[in-house]
């Protein structure tokens, strides 16, 4: 879900439909990546390596937040900055600045 232009902080000068333009609006100049863009690129590179290292991050389907009755665990739990499971109201809270996900490796890989 990342686009190189987003990683490098590239603007399209307000054009949200630049994919259909073959000019400076949609071109990416790889020679002009600044320090901020390079830092974000390195961060994404690190995340990519993490994904390849840990099998729990290599699921081949969307994860489910439903309780597995047999194991009494959720495959994935969405948590707020306090580490508490997100509630419905939390998702619409305009003051919430971060959330996390807790993956439980005991949940079966291929559950329908």
N, C-alpha and C positions, 0 to 999 in steps of 0.2 A: 504494500500500500504506500510505498514511497516513490517519489519521482525525483530524479536527479536534480531538477530545477529547484524543488523544495529544499533538498539537502543543501544546495549551494546558495539559498536565499535569492534566487533569481526572480525578478518581477516580470510580469507580462503587461505592465502598465495598465492594469485594470481590465485587460481582455481575458475573459473567462472561456473563450472559444478559440484559443490560439492554435489548437491542433491542426486546423485547416489552413494555416497561413505558412507560406514558405518565405519568411523574411525575418528581420531582427527580433520581432516579437516572440517567435517560437524557437529561434536558434539558441543553442547553448555554447558559450565560449569556454571551453575547457582550460584555456590559458589564464582566465581571470578568476580562478577560485580563490577566495580570500581565506584568512585564517579561521574565521567562524565557519565557513563552509567546509574547510578541511577538517575541523574538529568534529563537525556533525557527521561527515563521511567516515571518519575513524570510529566514531561511536556506533554507527550502523554496521561497520565492518566487525566490530567486537560482538554486537548482538548476533550477527550472522554466524560467527564462530561458536557462540554459546549454543545456538540452535542446533548446530551440527554435533555438538559434544554431548548433549543430554537427550536421551530418547524420549523423555516426557514432553519435550518441546517439538517432537517430530510427528505429532498425530496426523493421520491422513484424512481427518474429517473434523467438522465443527464440534467443539466440546460442549457437553451438556451440564447445566447447573442443577440438575435434578438429583435427588437423593437416591443412591443405590441402596435399596432396602437390605440386600444380603450383607453388604459390607458396612452399612451405616456411614457412608462417606459421600460427599459430593465430588465429582470429577474435577469441577472448577467452582471456586467461590469468589465472588467479587467483593472486595473489601474497601472500606474508606481509609482515610489517612490515619485514623485511630486504630486500624486493624480489625474493625468490627464489620460484620457482613453488611453489605449495602442493602438498604430498604428501598421500596418503590419511590418514596419521596426524595431520597438522596439523588436519584438520577435526574431530577428536575431542579435541583438546588443550584442556582446560579453562582453561589459563593464557593462551591466545591471546586478545588483547584487540582486535585489528583485523586486517583483511585488505583487499586491494584488487583491482581488476580492471584489466587492461591490454588496451585495445582496439587492434587493428591495422587501420588503414584500408585496407590493401592487400587484405584478404580481400574476396571478392565479396559483394555485397549479398544476392543471392538464390541461395544454395547449398542444395541438398537433400541 
